[in-house]
Amino acid sequence: MLLEVLVVITFIITAFIALATILITVIYTITKRPQVNKIARENKKLESEILDELSDK
């Protein structure tokens, strides 16, 4: 009886940890996404400028 209660409590705690991890990952991804897009745009701009300079020579 005690063992079964401990197993159930452990399972519930593990489920909460898993849900918290997923939630934190989703929130982190949503908040970091604009910065990633901004960096990608800057990289494309720099790449096109470098290619323009190279094609001019």
N, C-alpha and C positions, 0 to 999 in steps of 0.2 A: 504493500500500500504506500509506504513512504517513498520507495524507489519510483513508483509510477508517478507520484506527485512531483518528485524532483525532475523526472524526465519531461513532464508536461511544462513545468516552470522553465526548464532549460530551453525547451523548444520555443516557448513564447518569447523568451529573452532573445534567442537567436533570430527569430522572425522580426522583432523590433529593430535589432541591429541591422539586419539586411534592408529593411524598409528605410531606415535612417540613411544608410549608405547610398541607396538609390536616390533618395531625395536630395542629399547633399551633392551627388554627382550631377543631377539634373539642374539644380540651382547654379552650380559652378559653371556648367556648360552654357547656360543661358546668359549668365553675366559676363563670361569671357568672350562669347561669340562676336560682339561688335568690334572688340580690339583685334581679333583674328582677321576679320574682314578688312579693317582699316590697314593693317600691315600688308595684307595681300594686295590691296589697291596701290599702296605706296611702292611695293616691289614691282608691280606691273608698270607703274609710271617710270620708275628708275630703269627698268629693263628696256622700255621703249626709247627712253632718252639715250641710253648707251648704244642701242642698235642704230638710232638715227645718227649719232656721232660716228660710229664705225662705217656706216654706209656713205657718209659724206666724204670720207677720206679716199 
